[in-house]
Amino acid sequence: MAQYILAHDVGTSGNKATLYGLDGKLAGSMVAEYPTYYPHDGWVEQDAKDWWQAVCTSTRALLEQTGTEPGQIACISFSAQMMGCLLVDEAGEPLRNMLIWADTRSAEQEKHMLERVDMEQGYQITGHRLSASYSAAKLLWVKDNQPELYRRAYKMLHAKDYLVFKLTGQFVTDYSDASGTNLLDLEGKKWSQELLEAFDIRPDLLPELHPSTYVVGGVTSRAAQECGLLEGTPVVLGGGDGSCACVGAGVVRPGKAYNVVGSSSWISMAAEHPYFDPEMRTFNWIHLDENLYTPCGTMQAAGYSYAWFRNTLGGEEMAAAREQGVSAYELLNQGAANSAPGANGVLFLPYLLGERSPLWDHNAKGAFIGMGISTTKGDMTRAVLEGVGYNLKNILDILENYDTIEAVTMIGGGTKGALWLQILADIWQKPLYVPGYLEEATSMGAAICGGVGIGAYPDFTAAETFTQTQRVIQPNPELSQLYHCTYRHFRRAYDCLKPLYAAMAARSPVG
């Protein structure tokens, strides 16, 4: 009897196959890695065939590890990296490696897009700024630089769309992934003819649009043989990883919000309508529930900032951690805990990779400000943790212009540290809800999507049952005034340095 949902989370470094019972309990997971290619500066590619091999390998290994028979799989669903561009021919064969989300080669195409469509106009149509980060600019790069390949292309797919094709033979995509293309009419939930005409993109290149819960078809006999599944097993379309994380965090009703703390970090919420920020500082995805949206803001270097600090200034802690068999972060956290809230006046601007929302400043750089002769490494460590918190508060404040956020659900690897969670709660002055599964939210979201698709769950509120809160981190109200003041200093520090960042990028003197 079918009693499990198989969810694939197709990430940047590998595919994670995860098995959930219909009761939402995790039965097992298996990771299969694949390479990323960097042919030139700013070029970031992956071979779609590596994804398929990873899906087959991880599926077989997971079934064997858990002792699960193929006939026990009720359905398969996907969460995957977004904002890519994979061109395939009519047989579904990739014509080149995929330009993944991190690829930034299409800056010239972004410029041409903005010559044809005003930024505000594009934002109002798509819910996003027009940018080289999204699929449209990547597609235009192929058109401009590999025209013969563009002419041969039959469809442009995202990562999960290709894998769904491999399982079912169908070319489709869902609303959540489509909302990361810069080509979707966000509120109309249809491809924007206005943008396609303005950018001179062939409409036939875009796959059919469906809700994330759409049952695409059954596993074909060929796919069944390759990955060890039962022919005919239902395949539910699934969605982009951001929207899947939203459901996996239990954010399935308007006004609920979550924060992912990983290498990057974002805050998002569920809403009945998109939030079009007057200054275009935040952006919007479509939720896995097609009746909801997820206004969102993303910072570039959250966990990356702490990893940089550890690797650059934490050599002593890394050496001690190896001897003691603990994490270097644990030792660094001890130093940060000995520093007073406010890091004894030290501020850290976490712009090591430039910044997306709300600044949208690729020239921004990281900085420590306020160090004196008495500054300790613990102060600097705490400043890094606080700096990420201040930067995320920028996003939180903007989203609260749309709807009141009473609490924030926390997921991702960065939420394992109790100190960082308390710092975030104190800076934001919000309770933080910590679920039992911190790093399974995307696969959990895909699994719930699959369950809704096959009728195992009536709707997405099933997520509230499966993602139970294990801990609540309460803010310390006595620190409210202190952090309000230091947050204002943090924002002012960026405003003061912005002209310097631009001058440094242009290698010109500051005016």
C-alpha positions in Angstrom: 0.0 0.0 0.0 1.3 3.5 -0.9 2.2 5.2 2.3 5.2 7.5 1.5 5.9 10.6 -0.4 9.2 10.9 -2.2 10.5 14.6 -2.3 13.5 15.7 -4.2 15.3 18.9 -3.3 17.5 19.8 -6.2 20.0 22.3 -4.7 23.2 23.9 -5.9 25.6 21.3 -4.7 23.4 18.2 -4.9 20.1 16.5 -4.8 18.5 15.4 -1.6 16.0 12.6 -1.8 13.7 12.6 1.2 11.0 10.1 2.2 8.1 11.2 4.3 5.2 9.2 5.7 1.7 10.5 4.9 1.7 11.5 8.6 4.5 14.0 7.8 7.2 12.1 9.7 10.7 11.9 8.2 11.5 8.3 7.2 14.9 8.9 5.7 17.0 11.0 3.3 19.9 10.5 0.9 22.2 13.1 -0.9 23.8 12.7 -4.2 26.2 15.5 -5.2 27.1 16.9 -8.6 29.6 19.4 -9.9 29.2 23.1 -10.7 31.2 24.6 -13.6 32.8 28.1 -13.7 34.1 28.5 -17.3 34.7 32.3 -16.8 34.3 34.9 -14.1 30.6 35.3 -13.5 29.7 32.1 -15.4 28.1 29.4 -13.3 26.7 26.3 -15.0 25.5 22.8 -14.3 24.9 19.8 -16.5 21.2 18.8 -16.4 22.2 15.1 -16.9 24.1 15.3 -13.6 20.8 16.1 -11.9 19.0 13.2 -13.4 21.8 10.8 -12.4 21.7 12.2 -8.9 17.9 11.7 -8.8 18.3 8.1 -9.9 21.2 7.4 -7.6 19.6 9.0 -4.5 16.2 7.4 -5.1 17.6 3.8 -5.4 19.9 4.4 -2.3 17.0 5.8 -0.3 14.6 3.0 -1.0 17.3 0.5 -0.1 18.3 2.4 3.1 14.8 2.6 4.4 13.6 -0.8 3.1 10.9 0.8 1.1 9.3 -1.0 -1.9 8.6 1.1 -5.0 4.9 0.3 -4.7 4.8 2.1 -1.3 5.5 5.5 -2.9 2.3 7.4 -3.2 3.8 10.2 -5.3 7.0 12.1 -6.2 7.3 15.8 -6.0 10.1 18.4 -6.3 11.7 21.5 -4.8 14.5 23.0 -6.8 16.8 25.9 -7.4 15.2 28.7 -9.2 16.0 31.5 -11.8 17.9 29.3 -14.2 17.9 28.8 -17.9 18.1 25.4 -19.5 17.4 25.0 -23.2 16.3 21.6 -24.5 15.4 20.3 -28.0 12.0 18.6 -28.8 13.3 15.3 -27.4 14.1 17.0 -24.1 17.9 16.7 -24.7 19.8 19.6 -23.1 21.5 21.8 -25.8 24.0 23.3 -23.3 24.7 23.4 -19.6 22.1 25.3 -17.6 22.9 28.9 -16.6 22.0 28.6 -12.9 20.7 31.2 -10.5 24.2 32.4 -9.5 25.3 33.1 -13.1 25.8 36.9 -13.7 27.1 37.0 -17.3 24.0 38.7 -18.7 24.6 42.2 -17.4 24.5 43.6 -21.0 21.2 41.8 -21.6 19.8 43.4 -18.4 20.8 46.8 -19.7 19.0 46.1 -23.0 15.9 44.9 -21.2 15.8 48.2 -19.3 16.1 50.1 -22.5 12.9 48.5 -23.7 10.9 48.3 -20.4 11.1 50.8 -17.6 12.2 49.2 -14.3 9.0 50.2 -12.5 6.8 48.9 -15.3 8.7 45.5 -15.2 8.3 45.5 -11.4 4.6 46.0 -11.5 4.2 43.2 -14.1 6.5 40.6 -12.6 6.8 41.5 -8.9 10.6 41.7 -9.3 13.1 44.2 -10.6 14.4 43.4 -14.1 17.8 41.9 -13.5 20.5 39.7 -14.9 19.8 37.3 -12.0 16.6 36.0 -13.6 15.9 33.6 -16.5 14.9 36.2 -19.1 18.3 37.9 -19.2 20.1 34.5 -19.3 17.9 33.4 -22.2 18.7 36.6 -24.0 22.4 36.0 -23.5 22.1 32.6 -25.3 20.1 34.3 -28.0 22.8 37.0 -28.5 25.8 34.8 -28.2 24.7 31.3 -29.4 22.0 32.1 -31.9 22.0 28.8 -33.7 21.5 27.0 -30.4 18.6 29.4 -29.6 17.0 28.6 -33.0 17.2 24.9 -32.2 15.7 25.2 -28.7 12.2 23.8 -28.1 11.7 24.8 -24.5 13.4 26.7 -21.7 13.1 24.8 -18.4 14.0 25.1 -14.8 15.8 22.4 -12.9 12.7 20.6 -11.6 11.0 21.0 -14.9 13.7 19.0 -16.6 13.5 16.2 -14.0 9.7 16.2 -14.3 10.1 15.7 -18.0 12.6 12.9 -17.5 10.0 11.1 -15.3 6.8 11.8 -17.3 7.8 13.1 -20.8 5.8 16.3 -20.3 7.1 19.9 -20.6 5.5 22.0 -17.9 6.4 24.5 -15.1 4.6 25.9 -12.1 3.7 29.4 -11.0 6.3 29.6 -8.3 9.2 28.8 -10.6 7.7 31.0 -13.4 7.7 33.9 -11.0 11.5 33.8 -11.1 11.8 34.3 -14.8 11.1 38.1 -15.2 8.6 36.9 -17.8 5.4 36.1 -15.8 2.4 38.4 -15.3 2.4 37.8 -11.6 -1.2 38.6 -10.8 -2.6 37.2 -14.1 -0.6 34.0 -13.6 0.2 33.9 -17.3 3.3 34.6 -19.5 3.4 38.3 -20.2 2.9 39.0 -23.9 4.0 42.6 -23.3 7.4 41.5 -22.0 7.9 38.7 -24.5 7.3 41.2 -27.3 9.5 43.9 -25.7 12.4 41.5 -25.3 11.8 39.7 -28.6 11.6 36.2 -27.0 9.7 33.4 -28.7 6.6 32.6 -26.7 6.7 28.9 -27.8 9.9 28.5 -25.7 8.0 28.8 -22.5 6.4 25.6 -21.0 2.8 25.3 -20.0 1.9 26.9 -16.7 0.2 24.9 -13.9 -0.3 25.1 -10.1 2.4 23.5 -8.1 -0.1 20.7 -7.1 -0.7 19.7 -10.7 -0.3 15.9 -11.2 1.8 15.9 -14.4 1.4 12.2 -15.1 2.8 8.9 -14.1 6.4 7.7 -14.2 7.2 6.2 -17.6 8.5 2.7 -18.0 11.9 4.0 -19.1 12.2 6.3 -16.1 11.0 3.5 -13.8 13.8 1.3 -14.9 16.5 4.0 -14.5 15.6 5.2 -11.0 14.0 2.1 -9.5 10.4 3.5 -9.2 7.1 1.8 -10.1 5.8 2.7 -13.6 2.7 4.9 -13.3 3.6 6.4 -9.9 2.1 9.9 -9.8 4.5 12.9 -10.3 3.3 16.1 -8.7 5.0 19.2 -10.2 6.2 20.9 -7.0 7.9 24.3 -7.0 10.8 26.5 -6.5 12.9 26.1 -3.4 11.9 29.5 -1.9 8.1 28.7 -2.1 8.7 25.1 -0.9 10.6 26.4 2.1 7.7 28.7 2.9 5.3 25.8 3.1 7.9 23.6 5.0 8.1 26.4 7.6 4.3 26.2 8.1 3.8 29.7 6.5 0.5 28.9 4.8 -1.8 31.6 6.0 -1.6 35.4 5.4 0.5 37.3 7.9 2.8 34.4 8.9 6.5 34.9 8.2 9.7 32.9 8.2 13.4 33.4 8.0 16.0 31.1 6.4 19.5 31.5 7.8 21.9 29.7 5.5 24.8 31.0 3.4 22.4 33.7 2.3 19.3 34.6 4.2 15.8 35.7 3.4 12.6 36.7 5.2 9.3 36.0 3.5 5.6 35.9 4.4 2.4 34.5 3.1 0.0 37.1 1.6 -3.3 37.2 -0.4 -1.8 39.8 -2.8 1.7 40.8 -3.9 3.3 43.6 -2.1 4.6 46.2 -4.6 7.0 48.2 -2.5 7.0 51.9 -3.7 10.9 51.8 -3.7 11.1 48.3 -5.2 13.2 47.1 -2.3 11.5 43.7 -1.9 10.0 41.3 -4.4 7.3 38.6 -4.8 7.0 34.9 -5.5 3.9 32.9 -6.0 3.2 30.5 -3.1 2.8 26.8 -3.7 -0.8 27.5 -2.8 -1.8 29.3 -6.0 -4.1 31.6 -4.1 -1.3 33.1 -2.1 1.9 35.1 -2.7 5.2 35.4 -0.8 6.6 38.9 -0.5 10.3 38.5 0.2 13.6 40.1 0.8 17.0 38.4 0.4 20.4 39.3 1.7 23.5 37.9 0.1 26.0 37.0 2.9 24.5 35.8 6.2 26.1 32.5 7.0 28.7 33.5 4.4 29.7 36.4 6.7 30.2 34.2 9.7 32.1 31.6 7.6 34.4 34.3 6.3 35.1 35.5 9.8 35.8 32.0 11.0 38.1 31.3 8.0 39.9 34.6 8.2 40.2 35.5 11.9 39.2 32.2 13.6 42.3 30.2 13.0 42.9 29.7 16.8 39.3 28.5 17.3 39.5 26.1 14.3 42.7 24.6 15.7 41.2 24.2 19.1 38.0 22.8 17.7 39.9 20.1 15.9 41.6 19.1 19.1 38.3 19.1 21.1 36.1 17.5 18.5 33.7 20.4 18.4 32.6 23.1 15.9 34.8 26.2 15.6 31.5 28.2 15.6 30.8 26.9 19.1 34.1 28.4 20.3 33.5 31.6 18.5 30.0 31.8 20.0 31.5 31.6 23.5 33.6 34.7 22.7 30.6 36.5 21.3 28.5 35.6 24.4 31.1 37.4 26.5 30.6 40.6 24.5 27.8 42.9 25.7 24.8 43.4 23.4 25.8 46.1 20.9 29.2 44.5 20.6 30.8 47.2 22.7 30.1 49.7 19.9 31.4 47.7 17.0 29.3 47.5 13.9 29.7 45.0 11.0 28.3 45.7 7.5 27.7 42.2 6.0 28.1 43.2 2.4 30.9 40.8 1.4 29.0 39.9 -1.8 27.4 43.3 -2.5 23.7 43.3 -1.5 20.3 42.5 -2.9 17.2 43.7 -1.1 16.7 46.2 0.2 19.8 48.1 -1.0 20.3 46.6 -4.5 23.9 47.8 -4.4 26.5 45.5 -6.1 29.2 47.9 -5.1 28.6 47.6 -1.3 31.4 46.0 0.7 31.8 44.5 4.1 33.2 46.7 6.9 33.9 46.8 10.6 33.2 50.2 12.2 33.8 51.4 15.7 36.8 49.4 16.8 39.0 50.7 19.5 42.1 49.6 21.5 39.9 47.6 23.8 38.0 45.8 21.1 38.2 42.0 21.4 37.7 39.2 19.0 34.5 38.4 20.9 33.2 41.9 20.1 34.0 41.4 16.4 32.3 38.0 16.4 29.2 39.4 18.0 29.2 42.3 15.6 29.1 39.9 12.7 26.0 38.1 14.2 24.4 41.4 15.0 25.2 42.9 11.6 23.3 40.1 9.9 20.4 40.7 12.3 20.3 44.5 11.5 20.4 43.8 7.8 17.5 41.4 8.0 15.6 43.9 10.1 15.7 46.2 7.1 13.7 43.6 5.2 11.4 42.8 8.1 10.5 46.5 8.6 9.6 46.8 4.9 7.4 43.7 4.9 5.6 45.1 8.0 4.5 48.0 5.9 2.3 45.4 4.2 1.1 43.4 7.2 1.8 43.0 10.9 4.2 40.2 11.6 3.7 38.8 15.1 6.4 36.2 15.1 9.0 34.6 12.7 9.5 30.9 12.1 13.3 30.1 11.8 14.8 27.5 9.6 18.1 26.7 8.0 21.5 25.6 9.3 22.3 28.9 10.9 19.4 28.5 13.3 21.2 25.8 15.2 23.1 28.4 17.3 21.1 29.5 20.4 23.1 32.7 20.7 22.4 33.9 17.2 18.7 33.1 17.6 18.6 35.2 20.8 20.4 38.1 19.1 17.9 38.0 16.2 15.0 37.9 18.6 16.4 40.9 20.6 17.1 43.0 17.5 13.8 42.3 15.9 11.8 42.3 19.2 9.8 39.3 17.8 9.3 35.8 19.2 11.1 33.2 17.1 9.5 29.8 16.5 11.9 27.0 15.9 10.5 23.8 14.4 11.8 20.3 14.8 13.2 20.0 11.3 15.6 22.9 10.7 17.1 21.9 7.4 14.3 19.8 5.8 11.8 22.7 5.1 12.2 22.7 1.3 11.7 18.9 1.0 8.9 19.0 3.5 7.2 21.7 1.4 7.6 19.6 -1.7 6.2 16.6 0.1 3.1 18.5 1.4 2.6 19.8 -2.2 2.7 16.3 -3.4 0.2 15.2 -0.8 -2.2 18.0 -1.7 -1.8 17.1 -5.4 -2.9 13.5 -4.9 -5.6 14.4 -2.4 -3.9 12.9 0.7 -4.3 16.3 2.4 -7.2 18.7 1.8 -5.0 21.8 1.6 -1.7 23.3 2.6 -2.8 23.8 6.2 -1.5 20.3 6.7 1.9 22.0 7.0 0.8 23.4 10.4 0.4 19.9 11.7 3.7 18.5 10.3 5.9 21.5 11.2 5.4 21.6 15.0 7.2 24.3 16.9 9.8 22.8 19.3 11.2 26.0 20.9 10.1 29.6 21.2 12.8 32.3 21.6 11.4 35.3 23.4 13.0 38.8 22.9 14.4 40.6 25.8 12.4 43.9 26.0 15.1 45.5 28.1 17.3 45.5 25.0 14.8 47.1 22.8 16.1 50.7 23.1 19.7 49.7 22.8 19.1 47.8 19.6 16.9 50.5 18.2 19.7 52.9 18.6 22.4 50.6 17.2 20.2 49.7 14.3 19.9 53.3 13.3 23.7 53.6 13.5 24.0 50.5 11.2 21.7 52.1 8.6 23.5 55.4 8.8 26.9 53.7 8.4 25.8 52.3 5.0 24.4 55.7 3.9 27.7 57.3 4.7 29.8 54.7 2.9 27.6 54.4 -0.2 29.4 57.2 -2.1 32.7 55.7 -1.2 31.7 52.2 -2.4 30.7 53.7 -5.8 33.9 55.7 -6.0 36.0 52.6 -5.2 34.2 50.5 -7.8 34.8 53.2 -10.4 38.4 53.7 -9.1 37.7 57.4 -8.9 38.1 60.0 -6.0 35.2 60.6 -3.7 33.5 63.9 -4.5 
